[in-house]
């Protein structure tokens, strides 16, 4: 708790994990919704879009989160601060 209050430990890496799971859920929900809507209206392109969002979306979210985590790890390496 002392490391958190004195800004020796970053809060953002834990927040990035939460944002990853939220982003993953949004991608899955959006992909399934697109496919279901396209199936009701008989649109093949909507099904393809849903599949792309369902499979590519989580990968993009993961890459963005990893880039953010890399920035924080570089900062820790440069400053010499270890995780508390």
Secondary structure, DSSP 8 states (H G I E B T S, - for coil): -HHHHTT-S-SHHHHHHHHHHHHHHHHHHHHHHHHHHHHHTT-HHHHHHHHHHHHHHHHHHHHHHHHHHHHHHHHHHHHT----
